[in-house]
């Protein structure tokens, strides 16, 4: 393992990561797919954009795909809430993304002429639903680098025994029998084919769950200052993040060992260390 101390922010970090993976990207016979995994407020979207800008400047056609854009529309989550569990009305947890659609987009992006342009969905968080297809993004060129960014990319299901008891008031009060969290955990198995598409996985590692919650609160406070629709007050935000607390804690414990690179942050979002290593081959998760 190679460890490098650092105190840089996104542009320098983006350059470092591109330097590290440049040889692998150049040797790849198909688009190189880099997973960029980070919990709420970790800066993954900004870092992905910085990497794209710098990669384009190096002559690498680059596309960024966000897992957030593949959330099911609100009407589809309403159906899940009715048919499976009321907590599925809220986006975020495994089972609220259309993973098959993302896999189909990735399959089309090598750029055979009959597959271009590739249409990529867009999610409108101000309305909390997917935009109509007429407003989807068009990709008209074959990329050399694809950056997939999202929260908890690479995460494997928890062991069944770890799902009990509930870890917060949301789980204890609104999922007392554990049916929601067991269903969500099972859905993670369907995400593993996407994780296996990654040629490398970079994890943005927060210090702890409390820091992640604080970062998310800072983001929401900024939205409230801008008076944007659907900006949450403190009570609504507390409830929202409670949906992802269990898997966020699981990600903090387990994702670094799955990663090719880990970027460690302090509570002020300063990079304090970069780690690069080759993890064991990513295998299908055990049955849960």
C-alpha positions in Angstrom: 0.0 0.0 0.0 1.2 3.5 -0.8 0.1 6.3 1.5 0.6 10.0 0.7 -0.2 12.9 3.1 -2.1 15.7 1.5 -3.9 18.9 2.3 -5.2 19.7 -1.2 -8.7 20.4 -2.4 -10.6 19.1 -5.4 -8.6 20.4 -8.4 -5.3 19.1 -7.1 -7.0 15.9 -5.9 -8.6 15.4 -9.3 -5.2 15.8 -10.9 -3.6 13.3 -8.5 -6.2 10.7 -9.2 -6.0 11.2 -12.9 -2.2 10.8 -12.7 -2.5 7.6 -10.7 -5.0 6.0 -13.2 -3.6 7.4 -16.4 -1.7 4.3 -17.3 -4.6 2.0 -16.7 -6.9 4.3 -18.8 -4.4 4.4 -21.7 -4.1 0.6 -21.7 -7.8 -0.1 -21.6 -9.3 -1.3 -24.8 -12.8 0.0 -23.8 -13.9 3.0 -21.8 -12.3 2.9 -18.4 -15.0 3.0 -15.7 -14.0 4.7 -12.4 -16.4 4.5 -9.5 -16.3 7.5 -7.2 -18.1 6.6 -3.9 -18.8 9.1 -1.1 -21.4 9.7 1.5 -23.6 12.8 1.6 -21.7 16.0 1.6 -18.3 14.5 0.8 -17.9 16.5 -2.4 -18.0 13.6 -4.9 -20.1 15.5 -7.5 -17.7 18.4 -7.5 -14.7 16.1 -7.6 -16.2 14.2 -10.5 -16.7 17.5 -12.5 -13.1 18.6 -11.7 -11.8 15.2 -12.9 -13.9 15.5 -16.1 -12.6 19.0 -16.8 -9.0 18.0 -16.3 -9.3 14.7 -18.2 -10.8 16.6 -21.2 -7.9 19.0 -21.1 -5.6 16.0 -21.4 -7.5 14.8 -24.5 -9.6 12.2 -22.8 -13.2 12.2 -23.8 -14.9 11.8 -20.4 -18.5 11.4 -19.2 -19.8 11.6 -15.7 -22.8 9.5 -14.6 -24.5 10.2 -11.3 -26.3 7.4 -9.5 -28.7 10.1 -8.3 -30.0 10.6 -11.9 -31.2 7.0 -11.9 -33.7 7.3 -9.0 -37.1 6.1 -9.8 -39.7 8.7 -10.4 -41.8 9.8 -7.5 -44.9 7.9 -8.8 -42.8 4.7 -9.0 -41.6 5.2 -5.4 -45.2 5.9 -4.3 -46.1 2.4 -5.8 -43.2 0.9 -3.8 -44.4 2.6 -0.7 -47.9 1.2 -1.3 -46.9 -2.3 -2.3 -43.7 -3.0 -0.2 -43.2 -0.5 2.7 -44.2 3.1 3.3 -40.6 4.2 3.9 -39.8 3.5 0.3 -41.5 6.8 -0.6 -38.2 8.5 0.3 -35.4 8.2 -2.3 -31.9 7.2 -1.3 -31.8 3.6 -0.2 -31.1 0.6 -2.4 -34.2 -0.3 -4.3 -35.1 3.3 -5.2 -32.7 3.3 -8.2 -33.3 1.9 -11.7 -30.1 -0.1 -11.8 -31.0 -1.9 -15.0 -31.2 1.4 -16.8 -27.7 2.5 -15.6 -26.3 -0.9 -16.8 -27.9 -0.4 -20.2 -26.4 3.1 -20.5 -22.9 1.7 -19.6 -23.3 -1.1 -22.1 -24.1 1.4 -24.9 -21.3 3.8 -24.2 -18.4 2.0 -25.9 -19.9 3.9 -28.9 -20.9 1.6 -31.7 -22.6 3.8 -34.2 -25.9 2.1 -33.9 -26.0 2.8 -30.1 -25.3 6.5 -30.3 -26.6 8.9 -29.2 -27.1 7.4 -25.6 -29.8 9.0 -23.6 -29.1 9.5 -19.9 -31.9 10.3 -17.4 -31.8 13.4 -15.3 -33.4 13.7 -11.8 -34.9 17.0 -10.6 -34.4 17.2 -6.9 -36.3 20.4 -6.6 -39.4 18.4 -7.7 -38.2 15.1 -6.3 -38.9 13.2 -9.5 -37.3 12.2 -12.8 -37.3 14.6 -15.7 -39.3 13.7 -18.8 -37.3 11.9 -21.5 -37.4 15.0 -23.7 -35.1 16.6 -21.1 -32.6 13.8 -20.8 -29.0 14.3 -21.6 -27.6 13.1 -25.0 -24.2 11.5 -25.2 -23.1 11.7 -28.8 -19.4 10.5 -28.6 -17.7 7.4 -27.3 -15.8 8.3 -24.0 -12.4 7.0 -23.0 -13.2 7.6 -19.3 -16.5 7.2 -17.5 -16.8 8.4 -14.0 -19.7 7.0 -12.0 -20.3 9.0 -8.8 -22.8 8.2 -6.1 -23.3 7.5 -2.4 -22.1 4.0 -1.2 -21.0 2.7 -4.5 -19.3 -0.7 -4.0 -21.4 -1.5 -0.9 -22.2 -5.1 -0.1 -25.2 -6.4 1.8 -25.0 -6.5 5.6 -25.2 -9.9 7.4 -28.7 -10.7 8.5 -27.7 -10.7 12.1 -26.5 -7.1 11.8 -30.0 -5.8 10.8 -31.3 -6.1 14.4 -32.0 -4.1 16.4 -33.1 -0.8 14.8 -30.4 1.8 15.1 -32.5 5.0 15.2 -36.0 6.2 15.9 -37.1 5.8 12.3 -36.2 2.1 12.3 -37.6 1.4 15.8 -40.8 3.3 15.3 -41.6 2.9 11.6 -39.9 -0.4 10.8 -40.4 -2.3 14.1 -40.4 -5.8 12.4 -37.4 -5.0 10.3 -39.2 -5.7 7.0 -38.0 -2.5 5.3 -34.4 -2.8 6.2 -34.4 -6.5 5.3 -35.9 -5.6 1.9 -33.4 -2.8 1.3 -30.5 -5.0 2.3 -31.7 -7.7 -0.2 -31.9 -5.1 -3.0 -28.2 -4.5 -2.6 -27.6 -7.8 -4.2 -29.0 -6.4 -7.4 -26.5 -3.5 -7.3 -23.5 -5.9 -7.4 -23.5 -6.3 -11.2 -23.1 -2.5 -11.5 -20.2 -2.5 -9.0 -18.5 -5.2 -11.0 -18.5 -2.8 -14.0 -16.0 -0.6 -12.3 -12.4 -0.9 -13.3 -11.4 0.9 -10.1 -13.2 2.3 -7.1 -12.2 5.5 -5.3 -13.8 6.0 -1.8 -14.1 9.4 -0.2 -13.9 8.5 3.5 -15.5 10.8 6.1 -14.3 10.6 9.7 -17.6 9.2 11.1 -21.4 9.3 10.7 -21.8 12.4 12.8 -19.5 14.3 10.4 -21.6 13.1 7.4 -24.8 14.3 9.1 -23.2 17.7 9.7 -22.0 18.0 6.1 -25.5 17.2 4.9 -27.0 19.8 7.2 -24.6 22.4 5.8 -25.7 21.6 2.3 -29.4 22.0 3.3 -28.8 25.2 5.1 -27.2 26.6 1.8 -30.3 25.5 -0.1 -32.6 27.3 2.5 -30.5 30.4 2.1 -31.2 30.3 -1.7 -34.9 29.7 -1.0 -35.0 26.7 -3.3 -38.1 24.5 -3.5 -38.1 21.4 -1.2 -35.2 22.7 1.0 -35.7 20.9 4.3 -35.9 22.3 7.8 -33.9 20.6 10.5 -36.7 18.1 11.5 -37.3 17.0 7.9 -33.5 16.7 7.3 -33.1 14.6 10.4 -35.8 12.2 9.2 -34.4 12.1 5.7 -30.8 11.2 6.7 -32.2 8.6 9.2 -33.2 6.5 6.1 -29.6 6.1 5.1 -27.9 6.1 8.5 -27.6 2.3 8.7 -26.0 1.9 5.3 -23.8 4.9 5.8 -22.3 3.5 8.9 -21.9 0.2 7.1 -20.1 2.0 4.3 -17.8 3.8 6.7 -16.8 0.4 8.2 -16.4 -1.7 5.1 -15.9 0.3 1.9 -12.2 1.2 2.4 -11.3 -2.5 2.1 -13.1 -2.7 -1.2 -11.4 0.3 -2.7 -8.5 0.8 -5.0 -8.0 4.3 -3.6 -9.2 5.9 -0.4 -9.2 9.7 0.2 -9.4 10.5 3.9 -11.1 13.7 5.0 -11.2 15.5 8.3 -14.4 17.2 9.6 -13.5 20.4 7.7 -13.4 18.4 4.4 -9.6 18.8 4.1 -7.8 15.8 2.6 -5.5 14.4 5.2 -4.3 11.3 3.4 -4.5 9.4 0.1 -4.1 5.6 0.0 -3.7 3.5 -3.1 -3.7 -0.3 -3.2 -4.9 -3.1 -5.3 -7.8 -4.8 -3.4 -8.7 -8.5 -3.7 -10.8 -9.3 -6.8 -14.3 -8.1 -6.3 -16.5 -11.1 -5.9 -20.2 -11.6 -5.8 -21.6 -11.2 -2.3 -22.6 -14.1 -0.2 -26.3 -14.9 0.0 -28.1 -12.9 2.6 
